[in-house]
Amino acid sequence: MSAGPAGAPGVEMVSFGCRLNSLESEQMRRAALAAGLERTFIVNSCAVTGEAVREVDRVIGNGAKGAPETWATTRAALDFGLGAEEKVVVDDIMSVRETALHMVDGLDRHTRAFVQVQNGCDHRCTFCIIPFGRGNSRSVAMGEVVAQVRTLVETGHGEVVLTGVDLTSYGAGLPGAPTLGKLVRAILKHVPELKRLRLSSIDTVEADADLLRALAEEERLMPHLHLSLQSGDDLILKRMKRRHSRAEAVRLVGEMRRLRPDLVFGADLIAGFPTESEAQFRNTLDIVDACGLSFLHVFPYSPRPGTPAARMPQVAHEAVKARAQRLREKGDMALHRHLALAVGGQRSVLMESGGLGRTEHFTPVRVPHPAPRGTILPLRIAGHDGARLIAA
């Protein structure tokens, strides 16, 4: 975080990471404005890997970053010099027991709205520091979520995305322990005007029976899922302390496709995890085809201080970079295949800005005749350019 150039108005946010970060960035911007900050840039970054965290002016805890009073003290620090105050302002995140359901009307400039229904994580993957930054898993009550979604629909949002740090753990601490699938079905039942509901990312081991039924029966639940796979090798998965095996991931993807044949999958994959051999890396390459993945988020492993994986035997940096590049090339091939299969068909496209939109599968589409943002159009796909579809 730093003061912006002289004369620059307001607060500018730069957000790196998942969709949850985008939502929280808007909450932080509004809190900073309420505290009277001006000419300020705030960088809201993911902190999963070592490379995601750079030198910063000030560290604010997750429990306090949305509060105007936090930014008021930050303003004082900026006015009188950063040395006038402690650099790190972090409470005990493990003591937080609730997740506030924040309004997202500040995201109206986006086509779709994001609703945070869960925060924190109870798992301890060996490469990840997130539980120590966000605390234990906690969820928002179903009734509050349904009311929020209804409000968003009433204000003109045609698509809502449910987000969370560990989304598929939703409900574990709530009365009756409702699952993510139950939440999805409740939203679609009680907000019939909602046109499209989307999930941000799921853990394959936590996909519940109600979620599978929703995929099979609810057309308004979009046929696109992003999976937290991380590796395609069983031994590496164990060393990561993941809770699924390769076979379990492949089996679940197959079952979901049986229930919803048009389902499209993306996945997070890590290249060069400590101790990873060439043969083990090839298993990760191969899972792209085994699961029929179309979109890859590739992360070259970088050691995160404080995590068990940082103390494991490391793969040489150049090998990590090379494997990440090979995995990205595999992802490019998978995306090209996905785009080619769509040509000649019709897709339902939610219009964004600049003549771009997204299909039901979250595939980007270039539209020759721009339509108002938020409009959902049935369009024939005439071709693709290797990165996005092109509508007729």
C-alpha positions as CSV (number, residue, x, y, z in Angstrom):
1,M,0.0,0.0,0.0
2,S,1.3,3.5,-0.8
3,A,0.2,7.0,-1.4
4,G,-0.8,7.7,-5.0
5,P,0.5,10.5,-7.2
6,A,-0.3,14.1,-6.3
7,G,-3.8,15.1,-7.4
8,A,-5.0,11.5,-7.9
9,P,-8.5,11.2,-6.4
10,G,-9.9,8.5,-4.1
11,V,-8.6,5.0,-3.5
12,E,-7.4,2.7,-6.3
13,M,-7.4,-1.1,-5.8
14,V,-5.2,-3.6,-7.5
15,S,-6.4,-7.2,-6.8
16,F,-4.5,-10.4,-7.4
17,G,-5.8,-13.9,-6.8
18,C,-9.2,-15.5,-6.8
19,R,-12.7,-14.1,-7.2
20,L,-13.0,-13.9,-3.4
21,N,-10.1,-11.4,-3.5
22,S,-12.1,-9.2,-6.0
23,L,-15.1,-9.1,-3.7
24,E,-12.9,-8.3,-0.7
25,S,-11.0,-5.6,-2.6
26,E,-14.2,-3.7,-3.1
27,Q,-15.1,-4.0,0.6
28,M,-11.6,-2.7,1.5
29,R,-11.9,0.2,-1.0
30,R,-15.2,1.3,0.5
31,A,-13.8,1.1,4.0
32,A,-10.7,3.1,3.1
33,L,-12.9,5.8,1.4
34,A,-15.1,6.0,4.5
35,A,-11.9,6.6,6.6
36,G,-11.0,9.5,4.4
37,L,-8.0,8.0,2.5
38,E,-7.1,9.9,-0.7
39,R,-4.4,9.4,-3.4
40,T,-3.8,5.8,-2.2
41,F,-3.1,2.6,-4.0
42,I,-4.0,-0.7,-2.2
43,V,-2.7,-4.0,-3.5
44,N,-4.8,-7.0,-2.3
45,S,-2.7,-10.1,-3.1
46,C,-3.1,-13.8,-2.7
47,A,-0.7,-15.3,-0.2
48,V,-0.7,-19.0,-1.1
49,T,2.8,-19.2,-2.4
50,G,6.0,-17.3,-1.5
51,E,6.1,-15.5,-4.8
52,A,2.6,-14.0,-4.2
53,V,3.9,-11.9,-1.2
54,R,6.2,-8.9,-1.8
55,E,7.6,-6.2,0.4
56,V,4.7,-4.0,1.7
57,D,4.2,-0.9,3.7
58,R,1.7,-2.4,6.1
59,V,0.1,-5.7,6.9
60,I,-3.6,-5.7,8.0
61,G,-5.3,-8.8,9.3
62,N,-8.2,-10.5,7.6
63,G,-10.5,-9.8,10.5
64,A,-9.9,-6.0,10.3
65,K,-9.3,-5.2,6.7
66,G,-13.0,-4.3,6.0
67,A,-13.4,-2.0,8.9
68,P,-13.2,1.8,8.4
69,E,-11.4,2.3,11.7
70,T,-8.5,0.2,10.5
71,W,-8.1,2.4,7.5
72,A,-8.4,5.5,9.7
73,T,-5.3,4.5,11.7
74,T,-3.6,3.7,8.4
75,R,-4.4,7.2,7.1
76,A,-2.7,8.6,10.2
77,A,0.3,6.5,9.6
78,L,0.5,7.7,6.0
79,D,0.1,11.3,7.0
80,F,2.8,11.3,9.7
81,G,5.2,8.7,8.2
82,L,5.0,4.9,8.3
83,G,7.5,4.8,11.2
84,A,4.8,6.4,13.4
85,E,3.0,3.2,13.8
86,E,3.5,-0.6,13.8
87,K,3.8,-2.1,10.4
88,V,1.9,-5.2,11.2
89,V,-1.7,-4.9,12.5
90,V,-2.9,-8.5,12.9
91,D,-5.2,-10.0,15.5
92,D,-5.6,-13.7,16.3
93,I,-7.5,-14.9,13.3
94,M,-8.1,-18.3,14.9
95,S,-10.4,-16.5,17.4
96,V,-12.8,-15.3,14.6
97,R,-16.0,-17.4,14.6
98,E,-18.3,-15.6,12.2
99,T,-18.2,-14.6,8.5
100,A,-20.1,-11.4,7.7
101,L,-22.2,-11.4,4.6
102,H,-21.1,-8.2,2.9
103,M,-23.2,-6.3,0.5
104,V,-21.7,-6.1,-3.0
105,D,-23.5,-3.2,-4.5
106,G,-20.1,-1.6,-5.2
107,L,-19.5,-4.3,-7.8
108,D,-22.3,-3.1,-10.0
109,R,-19.8,-2.1,-12.6
110,H,-19.2,-5.9,-13.1
111,T,-21.7,-8.0,-15.0
112,R,-21.9,-10.7,-12.4
113,A,-22.1,-10.4,-8.6
114,F,-20.0,-12.3,-6.1
115,V,-21.4,-13.5,-2.8
116,Q,-19.0,-14.7,-0.1
117,V,-20.7,-17.6,1.7
118,Q,-17.6,-19.1,3.5
119,N,-14.2,-18.1,4.8
120,G,-11.3,-19.8,6.4
121,C,-10.1,-23.4,6.1
122,D,-9.8,-26.3,8.5
123,H,-7.3,-28.2,6.3
124,R,-3.5,-28.1,6.4
125,C,-2.1,-28.6,2.9
126,T,1.6,-28.5,3.3
127,F,2.2,-25.8,0.7
128,C,-0.4,-23.4,1.9
129,I,-0.4,-20.6,4.6
130,I,-4.0,-19.6,4.1
131,P,-5.5,-21.1,7.3
132,F,-3.1,-19.0,9.3
133,G,-4.2,-15.8,7.5
134,R,-7.9,-16.5,7.3
135,G,-8.6,-18.7,10.3
136,N,-10.9,-21.7,10.7
137,S,-13.7,-22.5,8.3
138,R,-16.9,-20.6,9.0
139,S,-20.1,-20.1,6.9
140,V,-23.0,-17.7,6.4
141,A,-26.4,-18.9,7.3
142,M,-28.5,-20.1,4.3
143,G,-31.3,-17.6,4.9
144,E,-28.9,-14.7,4.8
145,V,-27.4,-15.9,1.6
146,V,-30.8,-16.4,-0.1
147,A,-31.8,-12.9,1.0
148,Q,-28.6,-11.5,-0.4
149,V,-29.0,-13.2,-3.8
150,R,-32.6,-12.0,-4.0
151,T,-31.4,-8.4,-3.4
152,L,-28.9,-8.8,-6.2
153,V,-31.4,-10.1,-8.6
154,E,-33.8,-7.2,-7.7
155,T,-30.9,-4.7,-8.5
156,G,-30.5,-6.2,-12.0
157,H,-27.8,-8.9,-11.6
158,G,-28.4,-11.9,-14.0
159,E,-25.6,-14.0,-12.6
160,V,-24.4,-14.7,-9.1
161,V,-21.1,-16.4,-8.2
162,L,-20.8,-18.1,-4.8
163,T,-17.3,-17.8,-3.4
164,G,-15.3,-18.9,-0.4
165,V,-11.8,-20.0,0.6
166,D,-12.9,-23.6,0.9
167,L,-16.3,-23.4,-0.7
168,T,-17.3,-27.1,-0.5
169,S,-16.8,-27.1,3.3
170,Y,-19.8,-24.7,3.5
171,G,-22.2,-25.3,6.4
172,A,-20.1,-27.5,8.7
173,G,-20.4,-25.1,11.6
174,L,-24.0,-24.1,11.1
175,P,-27.0,-25.6,12.8
176,G,-28.0,-28.7,11.0
177,A,-24.7,-28.7,9.0
178,P,-26.2,-27.8,5.6
179,T,-24.0,-28.6,2.6
180,L,-23.1,-26.5,-0.4
181,G,-25.5,-28.6,-2.4
182,K,-28.4,-27.7,-0.1
183,L,-27.5,-24.1,-0.3
184,V,-27.4,-24.2,-4.1
185,R,-30.8,-25.9,-4.2
186,A,-32.3,-23.4,-1.7
187,I,-31.1,-20.4,-3.7
188,L,-32.5,-21.7,-7.0
189,K,-35.8,-22.7,-5.3
190,H,-36.4,-19.4,-3.4
191,V,-35.0,-17.0,-6.0
192,P,-36.7,-18.3,-9.2
193,E,-35.9,-15.0,-11.0
194,L,-32.1,-15.7,-10.8
195,K,-31.0,-16.6,-14.3
196,R,-27.5,-18.0,-13.6
197,L,-25.8,-19.4,-10.5
198,R,-22.1,-20.2,-10.6
199,L,-19.6,-21.8,-8.2
200,S,-16.1,-20.4,-7.9
201,S,-14.0,-23.4,-7.0
202,I,-14.6,-26.8,-5.4
203,D,-12.6,-29.5,-3.6
204,T,-13.4,-32.8,-5.3
205,V,-13.4,-34.7,-2.0
206,E,-16.2,-32.6,-0.5
207,A,-18.7,-32.6,-3.4
208,D,-22.0,-33.7,-1.7
209,A,-25.0,-35.7,-3.0
210,D,-27.2,-32.6,-3.2
211,L,-24.6,-30.8,-5.3
212,L,-24.5,-33.7,-7.7
213,R,-28.3,-33.7,-7.9
214,A,-28.3,-29.9,-8.5
215,L,-25.8,-30.4,-11.4
216,A,-28.1,-33.0,-12.9
217,E,-31.4,-31.2,-12.4
218,E,-30.8,-27.4,-12.3
219,E,-30.2,-25.8,-15.7
220,R,-29.6,-22.5,-14.0
221,L,-26.6,-23.9,-12.2
222,M,-23.9,-23.2,-14.8
223,P,-22.1,-26.3,-16.3
224,H,-18.6,-25.1,-15.3
225,L,-16.6,-26.2,-12.3
226,H,-13.1,-25.3,-11.2
227,L,-11.4,-28.1,-9.3
228,S,-8.7,-27.8,-6.7
229,L,-6.6,-30.8,-8.0
230,Q,-3.0,-29.5,-7.5
231,S,-1.4,-32.7,-8.7
232,G,-2.1,-35.9,-10.7
233,D,0.4,-38.1,-8.7
234,D,-0.7,-40.0,-5.6
235,L,2.5,-39.7,-3.7
236,I,2.8,-36.0,-4.3
237,L,-0.8,-35.6,-3.3
238,K,0.0,-37.3,0.0
239,R,3.0,-35.1,0.5
240,M,0.8,-32.1,-0.2
241,K,-1.6,-33.5,2.4
242,R,-4.5,-33.4,-0.1
243,R,-7.4,-35.6,0.8
244,H,-8.2,-37.1,-2.6
245,S,-6.3,-39.6,-4.8
246,R,-5.9,-39.4,-8.5
247,A,-8.4,-42.2,-9.1
248,E,-11.0,-40.5,-6.9
249,A,-10.7,-37.2,-8.8
250,V,-11.0,-39.0,-12.2
251,R,-14.0,-41.0,-10.9
252,L,-15.8,-37.9,-9.6
253,V,-15.3,-36.0,-12.8
254,G,-16.7,-39.0,-14.8
255,E,-19.7,-39.2,-12.5
256,M,-20.4,-35.5,-12.8
257,R,-20.2,-35.7,-16.6
258,R,-22.6,-38.6,-16.6
259,L,-25.1,-36.5,-14.7
260,R,-24.4,-33.3,-16.8
261,P,-22.9,-34.2,-20.2
262,D,-22.1,-30.6,-21.1
263,L,-20.1,-30.0,-17.9
264,V,-16.7,-28.3,-18.5
265,F,-13.9,-28.4,-16.0
266,G,-11.0,-26.2,-15.0
267,A,-8.3,-27.0,-12.4
268,D,-5.5,-25.6,-10.3
269,L,-2.3,-27.5,-10.8
270,I,1.1,-27.0,-9.1
271,A,4.3,-27.7,-11.1
272,G,7.6,-28.6,-9.3
273,F,6.3,-29.5,-5.8
274,P,9.2,-30.5,-3.5
275,T,10.5,-34.1,-4.2
276,E,8.5,-34.2,-7.5
277,S,10.3,-36.5,-10.1
278,E,9.9,-36.3,-13.8
279,A,7.7,-39.3,-13.8
280,Q,5.5,-37.8,-11.1
281,F,5.2,-34.6,-13.0
282,R,4.1,-36.6,-16.1
283,N,1.2,-37.9,-14.0
284,T,0.1,-34.3,-13.5
285,L,0.4,-33.7,-17.3
286,D,-1.6,-36.8,-18.0
287,I,-4.5,-35.9,-15.6
288,V,-5.4,-33.0,-17.9
289,D,-6.5,-35.7,-20.4
290,A,-7.8,-38.2,-17.8
291,C,-10.2,-35.6,-16.4
292,G,-10.8,-33.8,-19.8
293,L,-9.8,-30.4,-18.4
294,S,-10.4,-27.3,-20.5
295,F,-9.0,-24.5,-18.3
296,L,-5.8,-24.7,-16.3
297,H,-4.5,-22.4,-13.6
298,V,-0.8,-23.3,-13.4
299,F,1.3,-22.4,-10.4
300,P,5.1,-22.9,-10.4
301,Y,5.8,-24.0,-6.8
302,S,7.6,-21.5,-4.7
303,P,8.3,-22.2,-1.0
304,R,6.1,-20.3,1.5
305,P,7.9,-19.7,4.7
306,G,6.2,-21.3,7.7
307,T,4.8,-24.3,5.6
308,P,5.9,-27.9,5.9
309,A,6.6,-28.0,2.1
310,A,9.2,-25.3,2.4
311,R,11.3,-27.7,4.5
312,M,11.1,-30.5,2.0
313,P,13.8,-31.2,-0.6
314,Q,13.2,-28.6,-3.3
315,V,13.1,-29.1,-7.0
316,A,15.7,-27.0,-8.9
317,H,14.3,-23.6,-9.8
318,E,14.9,-24.0,-13.5
319,A,13.2,-27.4,-13.5
320,V,10.2,-25.9,-11.8
321,K,10.0,-23.1,-14.5
322,A,10.3,-25.7,-17.3
323,R,7.6,-27.9,-15.9
324,A,5.2,-25.0,-15.4
325,Q,5.8,-24.0,-19.0
326,R,5.1,-27.6,-20.2
327,L,1.9,-27.6,-18.1
328,R,0.8,-24.3,-19.6
329,E,1.4,-25.6,-23.1
330,K,-0.7,-28.6,-22.2
331,G,-3.4,-26.2,-21.0
332,D,-3.2,-24.3,-24.3
333,M,-3.9,-27.5,-26.2
334,A,-6.8,-28.3,-23.9
335,L,-8.3,-24.9,-24.3
336,H,-7.9,-25.0,-28.1
337,R,-9.7,-28.4,-28.1
338,H,-12.6,-26.9,-26.0
339,L,-12.9,-23.9,-28.3
340,A,-12.9,-26.0,-31.5
341,L,-15.7,-28.2,-30.2
342,A,-17.9,-25.1,-29.6
343,V,-17.6,-23.9,-33.2
344,G,-20.9,-24.3,-35.2
345,G,-23.0,-24.6,-32.1
346,Q,-25.1,-22.1,-30.1
347,R,-24.2,-20.7,-26.7
348,S,-26.0,-18.5,-24.2
349,V,-23.7,-15.5,-23.7
350,L,-23.8,-13.1,-20.8
351,M,-22.6,-9.7,-22.2
352,E,-19.8,-7.9,-20.4
353,S,-18.1,-4.8,-21.7
354,G,-16.1,-4.0,-24.9
355,G,-17.9,-6.5,-27.1
356,L,-17.0,-9.5,-24.9
357,G,-19.2,-12.0,-23.0
358,R,-19.1,-15.4,-21.3
359,T,-20.9,-18.6,-22.2
360,E,-22.5,-20.9,-19.7
361,H,-19.1,-22.6,-19.5
362,F,-17.4,-19.3,-18.6
363,T,-15.7,-19.3,-22.0
364,P,-14.9,-15.8,-23.3
365,V,-16.7,-14.8,-26.5
366,R,-16.0,-11.9,-28.8
367,V,-19.2,-10.4,-30.2
368,P,-19.2,-8.4,-33.4
369,H,-22.2,-6.3,-32.4
370,P,-21.9,-5.2,-28.7
371,A,-25.1,-5.5,-26.6
372,P,-25.9,-3.8,-23.3
373,R,-23.9,-5.2,-20.3
374,G,-25.8,-7.9,-18.5
375,T,-27.9,-9.0,-21.5
376,I,-28.0,-12.7,-22.1
377,L,-28.0,-13.6,-25.8
378,P,-28.3,-16.8,-27.8
379,L,-25.4,-16.6,-30.2
380,R,-24.0,-18.9,-32.9
381,I,-20.3,-19.6,-32.6
382,A,-18.6,-19.0,-35.9
383,G,-14.9,-19.6,-34.9
384,H,-12.2,-18.9,-32.3
385,D,-8.9,-17.2,-32.1
386,G,-7.1,-19.6,-29.8
387,A,-8.1,-17.7,-26.7
388,R,-11.8,-17.0,-27.1
389,L,-14.8,-17.9,-29.1
390,I,-16.0,-15.6,-31.9
391,A,-19.8,-15.2,-32.4
392,A,-21.4,-14.8,-35.8
